[in-house]
Amino acid sequence: MKVSIIIPVYNEQDFIKKSIESIINQTTKPQKVIYVNDSSTDKSRSIIEEFSEKYKWIDLVDHESKQQHMPGCKVVDAFNFGIKNLNINYDIICKFDADIILPNNYLEKLIDIFSRNRNVGIAGGNLYIFKRGKWLYEKIAAKSHVRGPIKAYRQKCFKEINGLKSTIGWDTVDVLLAQKKGWKIYTDKNLIVKHLKPTGDKYSIKSKLLQGQSLYLMRFGALLSILSLLKSSINNCTPSKLFFGSIGYLIALFQQRPFIVTKEEGYFIRKFRWNIIRKKYLKL
């Protein structure tokens, strides 16, 4: 299966060399890797350029955007720009971040997952961060959830969900919409990916407000949104997530922000999430 990778890059000079080397050292090489330099102001571009000159399957393209780091739209806009510059066919399209170190067999395992089960639409491993002297699972989401920095999509699934939505919450709504279309999500928990820059390290207060806004935009509803924010706060030992997320939800509600899913999709999302809560916590 042909694998192509799109990697948005914004000021990643401290991590990107190791990340690129982890792709170069894959047991199964990708057909194409496109690094999208998203208006970086550090040495990220020159580091990528060194590798792109040496390896023909590594491309570098420049994308102009606002320099402020906001979760969601900035990275998706850069990814979509990379897709426009991908002029070859693919079976699997990967959206990776520039601050990860893949195990050497990551792409080989992904291909095996998609090849063995044609119903798998999205696949990936698990992210680990270096904390207290060792690599620990990054408790942002359940281990069964394929995180945004390491996602791989089957071409047909990617097209059926109409690609990635340019908004915070894109890496939740894509999974939910894929499941609505009948696709399976597969996480190989043995595929440990090192995340060199923990999620949210440089998020502003405005970014934290957007966490709640994304739940509103996905039509979660108030109660389900509060439960989601509460779980996230507990998992990360950050009560502020619940506070700022709730404020963000209310702001989106009062401003009547346009939803990113249809009523039908919103109904499916709520029903799907409530079923998970009933089975996991209420034992129903």
C-alpha positions in Angstrom: 0.0 0.0 0.0 1.2 3.5 -0.9 1.7 5.8 2.1 1.9 9.6 1.9 2.6 11.8 4.9 1.7 15.5 5.5 3.5 17.2 8.4 2.6 20.8 9.4 5.6 22.6 10.9 5.6 25.7 13.1 8.8 26.6 15.0 9.9 23.0 15.7 13.7 23.5 15.5 14.2 21.8 18.8 12.5 18.5 17.8 12.2 18.2 14.0 15.6 16.7 13.3 14.9 13.7 15.5 11.4 13.4 14.0 12.6 13.4 10.4 15.3 10.8 11.2 12.6 8.5 12.7 10.8 8.6 9.4 14.0 8.1 7.4 14.7 5.0 9.5 11.4 3.3 8.9 11.5 -0.3 7.9 9.0 0.5 5.2 9.5 3.9 3.6 6.7 6.3 2.7 6.1 7.1 -1.0 6.1 10.8 -0.2 6.5 13.1 2.8 5.5 16.8 2.6 6.6 19.2 5.3 4.5 22.3 5.3 6.5 25.2 6.8 3.7 27.2 8.4 5.3 30.6 8.7 8.0 29.4 11.1 10.3 32.1 12.5 13.1 29.8 13.7 15.4 27.4 11.9 12.8 24.7 11.2 12.8 25.4 7.4 16.5 25.2 7.0 16.6 21.9 8.9 13.9 20.4 6.7 15.6 21.7 3.5 18.8 19.8 4.3 16.9 16.6 4.4 14.7 17.4 1.3 17.8 18.0 -0.7 19.2 14.5 0.3 16.0 12.5 0.0 13.9 12.8 -3.2 10.7 11.6 -1.4 10.8 14.4 1.1 9.3 17.7 -0.1 9.2 21.1 1.6 6.5 23.7 0.8 5.8 27.1 2.4 2.5 28.2 3.8 1.7 31.7 5.0 -0.5 31.9 8.1 -0.9 33.8 11.4 2.0 33.0 13.7 -0.1 32.6 16.8 -0.3 29.0 17.8 -4.0 28.0 18.1 -5.2 24.5 18.3 -7.2 23.2 15.4 -7.5 25.5 12.4 -3.8 26.5 12.0 -2.5 22.9 11.8 -5.5 21.7 9.6 -5.1 24.6 7.2 -1.4 23.8 6.8 -2.3 20.1 6.4 -4.9 20.9 3.7 -2.3 23.1 1.9 0.0 20.0 1.9 -2.7 17.9 0.4 -3.1 20.3 -2.4 0.6 19.9 -3.1 0.4 16.1 -3.1 0.4 15.2 -6.8 0.6 11.4 -6.4 -2.0 8.8 -5.6 -2.0 7.2 -2.2 -3.7 4.3 -0.3 -3.0 5.7 3.2 -2.7 9.4 4.1 -1.0 10.3 7.4 -1.2 13.5 9.3 1.7 13.6 11.7 3.2 16.4 13.9 6.8 17.5 13.7 7.5 16.8 17.4 7.2 13.0 17.4 9.6 10.1 17.2 8.1 7.1 15.5 9.2 3.5 16.3 11.1 2.1 13.3 8.3 -0.2 12.3 5.4 2.3 12.6 4.6 2.6 8.9 5.1 -1.2 8.4 2.6 -1.9 11.2 0.1 0.7 9.8 0.1 -1.0 6.4 -0.4 -4.4 8.1 -3.4 -3.0 10.0 -5.1 -1.6 6.9 -4.3 -4.6 4.8 -5.7 -7.2 7.3 -9.0 -5.4 7.9 -10.6 -3.5 5.0 -13.1 -2.0 7.5 -10.4 0.0 9.3 -10.6 3.6 8.2 -8.4 5.3 10.8 -5.4 3.8 12.7 -2.5 4.8 14.8 -0.5 4.0 18.0 -0.2 5.8 21.4 1.6 8.9 22.4 4.1 8.9 25.4 5.8 11.9 27.0 9.0 12.1 29.1 8.0 12.7 32.7 9.7 12.0 36.0 12.6 10.4 34.2 10.7 7.9 32.1 8.3 7.7 29.1 4.7 7.7 30.3 1.4 7.6 28.4 0.1 11.1 27.7 -3.3 11.0 29.3 -5.1 13.4 27.0 -7.6 10.7 25.8 -8.3 7.0 26.1 -5.7 4.6 24.7 -8.3 3.5 22.1 -8.4 7.0 20.6 -6.1 7.7 17.7 -4.5 11.1 18.5 -4.1 14.0 16.1 -0.3 13.9 15.9 -0.1 10.3 14.7 -3.2 9.7 12.5 -3.4 7.6 9.4 -6.5 7.4 7.1 -7.5 5.0 4.4 -8.1 7.0 1.3 -11.7 6.0 0.9 -12.5 6.8 4.6 -10.7 10.2 4.3 -12.7 11.2 1.3 -16.0 10.0 2.8 -15.6 12.2 5.8 -14.6 15.1 3.5 -11.1 15.4 4.9 -10.3 17.3 8.1 -12.4 20.2 9.4 -10.5 23.5 10.0 -11.5 23.9 13.7 -10.5 22.8 17.1 -12.0 19.3 17.7 -11.1 18.1 14.2 -9.4 15.0 15.6 -12.5 14.0 17.5 -15.1 14.8 14.9 -13.2 12.9 12.2 -13.3 9.7 14.2 -17.0 10.1 15.0 -17.9 10.8 11.4 -15.9 7.9 10.2 -17.7 5.6 12.6 -21.1 7.0 11.4 -20.0 5.9 7.9 -19.4 2.4 9.2 -15.6 2.6 9.5 -13.6 1.0 12.3 -10.9 2.8 14.4 -7.9 0.8 15.3 -5.3 1.7 17.9 -2.2 -0.5 18.2 -1.2 0.1 21.9 2.1 -1.6 21.3 3.1 1.2 18.9 4.6 3.7 21.3 5.3 7.1 19.8 7.4 9.6 21.7 5.8 13.0 21.9 8.6 15.5 22.5 6.4 18.5 23.3 3.4 17.6 25.5 0.1 18.7 24.2 -1.1 22.2 25.4 2.3 23.3 26.7 2.1 26.6 24.9 -1.7 27.1 24.7 -3.0 30.5 25.6 -6.1 31.2 27.7 -7.9 31.8 24.4 -6.9 28.3 23.3 -8.2 26.8 26.5 -11.6 28.5 25.9 -11.7 26.9 22.5 -11.7 23.4 24.1 -15.3 24.0 25.2 -16.2 25.7 22.0 -15.3 22.6 20.0 -17.8 20.5 22.0 -20.5 23.1 21.2 -19.6 23.1 17.6 -19.8 19.2 17.5 -23.3 19.4 19.0 -22.4 17.5 22.2 -24.9 19.4 24.2 -24.4 21.0 27.7 -24.4 17.9 29.9 -22.2 15.7 27.7 -19.8 18.6 27.2 -19.4 19.1 31.0 -18.8 15.4 31.5 -16.2 15.4 28.7 -14.4 18.5 30.2 -14.6 17.0 33.7 -13.0 13.7 32.5 -10.2 15.7 30.7 -9.6 17.8 33.8 -9.3 14.7 36.1 -7.1 12.8 33.6 -4.7 15.8 33.4 -5.0 17.0 37.0 -5.9 20.4 35.7 -9.2 21.8 37.2 -8.8 24.9 35.0 -9.7 22.8 31.9 -13.2 22.3 33.3 -13.5 26.0 34.1 -12.1 27.5 30.9 -13.8 24.8 28.8 -17.2 25.6 30.3 -16.7 29.3 29.7 -15.8 28.6 26.1 -18.9 26.5 25.6 -21.1 29.3 27.0 -19.5 31.9 24.8 -20.1 29.7 21.7 -23.7 29.2 22.8 -24.4 32.8 23.3 -22.7 33.8 20.1 -24.6 31.1 18.3 -21.5 29.9 16.5 -22.2 27.8 13.4 -22.0 24.0 14.0 -19.4 21.9 12.1 -21.7 18.9 11.9 -25.3 18.5 10.7 -28.2 17.7 13.0 -28.2 14.1 11.9 -24.4 13.8 12.6 -24.9 15.6 15.9 -27.6 13.1 16.9 -25.3 10.2 16.1 -22.4 11.8 18.0 -24.5 12.3 21.2 -26.0 8.8 21.0 -22.6 7.2 20.4 -20.9 9.1 23.3 -23.8 8.4 25.7 -23.6 4.7 24.8 -19.9 4.6 25.7 -20.7 6.3 29.1 -23.5 3.8 29.9 -21.3 0.8 29.1 -18.1 2.0 30.8 -19.4 3.9 33.8 -23.0 2.9 34.4 -22.6 -0.7 33.3 -25.8 -0.7 31.3 
